[in-house]
Amino acid sequence: MQFHRPSQGAPGRLLFALVAVTLALSGCKSLGWGKDDKLTKGSPEEIYSQARHDLGNGNYGGAIKLYESLEARYPFSEQAKQGQLDLLYAYYKNRALESAIDQADQFIRENPTHPRVDYAWYIKGLVYFESGANWLERVFNADINKRPPQEAKKSFQSFQTLLQQYPKSPYAADARQRMIYLRNRLADYELSVARYYVKRGAYVGAANRARGIIETYDGAPAVDEALAITAECYRQLGIDELATTAENVRKANPAAVDVDTKPGFFAGLFASSQPGDAPMNDRPAMRAGRWEARTGLAFQSSSSTDFKGGTTADVHSGLDFMVGVGYNFTDHLRVDGVFSYDKKDYDAKVAGDQPGEVFPIKGTLDSTALMFDVTYNFMKGPLTPFVVGGLGWSRVNTNISTSPPDVGCWWDPWYGYICTTFPNTKKIDGLAYELGVGLRYDFNAALAADGSYKMKWVNFDNATGTPDFSAFLLTLGWKF
């Protein structure tokens, strides 16, 4: 089998240069080096202009740094006043939730008559709204109704203030929908407490909780069961007249349809989320400025490769395993480093020394690849098509012996003196590049999934042409 190791010339130097440039750029970004350091010493107009540029491109960390510098150096400038609202939005998008709340409270306290103070109340409500469950609970849809809803109460109060003081605000409609969800969330918690009291035989406490649901959360789906609990508790306490009244009220008010009134799923899916736009997308992709770990499987179709000298190899289809980590520079752009491994059977016809002489062989290939991919998502929302392209290196171990195995020996303190053999096998490698298309969905702020179709080409030095491989991929991603 006429395999030859490719030269480590231009492709190797190209890969090294690509890795070096990528690491240099990411290092400078993470350490805060670059033009932003110069701009923090510029005029208010220059700082604000660059901060808005970074905010629009999803570089929320850089925007926060510039807005904070603007407020510190020019606190009484018009740009600093506008920058306070933009900083509030940047904190929110960068998941700096405590800082976002502090910024909202400061803006409300210092600018009670500002024409856009409604935006500060809206973002404050959003921050509390999204703080009800951590990322693991959201991934596994944990029941949070049994937990004291402190964040839900604060979110409800913020949205309520917005509606009461600014009923014509562009954020009022979205805030009202969120309040319906929060009302149901608060009622469900009170209902879970009432159930617990009934289970323990504390009928007075259960009746009080149920009555509180009826009086405070009128219209919530939990009201129907609260009436049933009220009637049951009065029966147990021997107050039949009140029990009958509760039952009659329940019959006169059919149970509300228990629907998920949490705003947005496909509604507003592709709406803009820049400051001042309304309403904001309830299910944002939450990609920009976040790292993402990914793992998945790829079904690779069969392929054939011809080598110089007459040897041919037919590789069977099989599954690949891949892991990777990347960084979302914006909601659209992500760069990944991806490692993949697969083990597949092959049939080969090896050309002999004599013309027309062929030796059929069968074996197993071990393949590894390290790719640097660039992905572009077309939409900012959670559901988006995307294209991906990548460059990297691929290595194939044919598991064909090239020489007698080497023997290695060492001393193990537990097993004693150990000797084993290390086979020498034929390996081929080469520069790889790939292109693909796919569809991605971000379930929430932590979990995403995508499916894609990719074509990969590997530049094996001793192959005739450039072998190509196609695969269907399914991957899961965790944003952090």
Secondary structure as the mmCIF struct_conf table of DSSP 4:
data_model
#
loop_
_struct_conf.conf_type_id
_struct_conf.id
_struct_conf.beg_label_comp_id
_struct_conf.beg_label_asym_id
_struct_conf.beg_label_seq_id
_struct_conf.end_label_comp_id
_struct_conf.end_label_asym_id
_struct_conf.end_label_seq_id
HELX_LH_PP_P HELX_LH_PP_P1 ARG A 5 SER A 7
BEND BEND1 GLN A 8 GLY A 9
HELX_RH_AL_P HELX_RH_AL_P1 ALA A 10 LEU A 31
TURN_TY1_P TURN_TY1_P1 GLY A 32 GLY A 32
BEND BEND2 GLY A 34 GLY A 34
HELX_RH_AL_P HELX_RH_AL_P2 LYS A 35 LEU A 39
TURN_TY1_P TURN_TY1_P2 THR A 40 LYS A 41
BEND BEND3 GLY A 42 GLY A 42
HELX_RH_AL_P HELX_RH_AL_P3 PRO A 44 GLY A 56
TURN_TY1_P TURN_TY1_P3 ASN A 57 GLY A 58
HELX_RH_AL_P HELX_RH_AL_P4 TYR A 60 ARG A 73
TURN_TY1_P TURN_TY1_P4 PRO A 75 PHE A 76
BEND BEND4 SER A 77 SER A 77
HELX_RH_AL_P HELX_RH_AL_P5 GLU A 78 LYS A 93
TURN_TY1_P TURN_TY1_P5 ASN A 94 ARG A 95
HELX_RH_AL_P HELX_RH_AL_P6 LEU A 97 GLU A 110
TURN_TY1_P TURN_TY1_P6 PRO A 112 THR A 113
TURN_TY1_P TURN_TY1_P7 PRO A 115 ARG A 116
HELX_RH_AL_P HELX_RH_AL_P7 VAL A 117 PHE A 129
TURN_TY1_P TURN_TY1_P8 GLU A 130 SER A 131
BEND BEND5 GLY A 132 ALA A 133
HELX_RH_AL_P HELX_RH_AL_P8 TRP A 135 VAL A 139
TURN_TY1_P TURN_TY1_P9 PHE A 140 ASN A 141
TURN_TY1_P TURN_TY1_P10 ASN A 145 LYS A 146
BEND BEND6 ARG A 147 ARG A 147
HELX_RH_AL_P HELX_RH_AL_P9 GLN A 150 GLN A 165
TURN_TY1_P TURN_TY1_P11 PRO A 167 LYS A 168
TURN_TY1_P TURN_TY1_P12 PRO A 170 TYR A 171
HELX_RH_AL_P HELX_RH_AL_P10 ALA A 172 ARG A 200
TURN_TY1_P TURN_TY1_P13 GLY A 201 GLY A 201
HELX_RH_AL_P HELX_RH_AL_P11 TYR A 203 THR A 216
BEND BEND7 TYR A 217 TYR A 217
TURN_TY1_P TURN_TY1_P14 ASP A 218 GLY A 219
TURN_TY1_P TURN_TY1_P15 PRO A 221 PRO A 221
HELX_RH_AL_P HELX_RH_AL_P12 ALA A 222 GLN A 236
TURN_TY1_P TURN_TY1_P16 LEU A 237 GLY A 238
HELX_RH_AL_P HELX_RH_AL_P13 ASP A 240 ALA A 252
BEND BEND8 ASN A 253 ASN A 253
HELX_LH_PP_P HELX_LH_PP_P2 PRO A 254 VAL A 257
BEND BEND9 PRO A 263 PRO A 263
BEND BEND10 PHE A 265 PHE A 266
TURN_TY1_P TURN_TY1_P17 ALA A 267 PHE A 270
BEND BEND11 GLN A 274 GLN A 274
TURN_TY1_P TURN_TY1_P18 PRO A 275 GLY A 276
BEND BEND12 ALA A 278 PRO A 279
HELX_LH_PP_P HELX_LH_PP_P3 MET A 280 ASN A 281
BEND BEND13 ASP A 282 ARG A 283
TURN_TY1_P TURN_TY1_P19 ALA A 288 GLY A 289
STRN STRN1 ARG A 290 GLN A 300
HELX_LH_PP_P HELX_LH_PP_P4 SER A 301 SER A 302
STRN STRN2 SER A 303 ASP A 306
STRN STRN3 PHE A 307 PHE A 307
TURN_TY1_P TURN_TY1_P20 LYS A 308 GLY A 309
BEND BEND14 GLY A 310 GLY A 310
STRN STRN4 THR A 312 VAL A 315
HELX_LH_PP_P HELX_LH_PP_P5 HIS A 316 SER A 317
STRN STRN5 GLY A 318 ASN A 328
BEND BEND15 PHE A 329 HIS A 332
STRN STRN6 LEU A 333 ALA A 351
BEND BEND16 ASP A 353 GLN A 354
TURN_TY1_P TURN_TY1_P21 PRO A 355 GLY A 356
STRN STRN7 VAL A 358 ASN A 377
BEND BEND17 PHE A 378 PHE A 378
BEND BEND18 LYS A 380 PRO A 382
STRN STRN8 LEU A 383 ASP A 412
TURN_TY1_P TURN_TY1_P22 PRO A 413 TYR A 415
STRN STRN9 GLY A 416 ASP A 442
BEND BEND19 ASN A 444 ALA A 446
STRN STRN10 LEU A 447 PHE A 460
TURN_TY1_P TURN_TY1_P23 ASP A 461 ASN A 462
STRN STRN11 ALA A 463 ALA A 463
BEND BEND20 THR A 464 GLY A 465
STRN STRN12 ASP A 468 LYS A 479
#
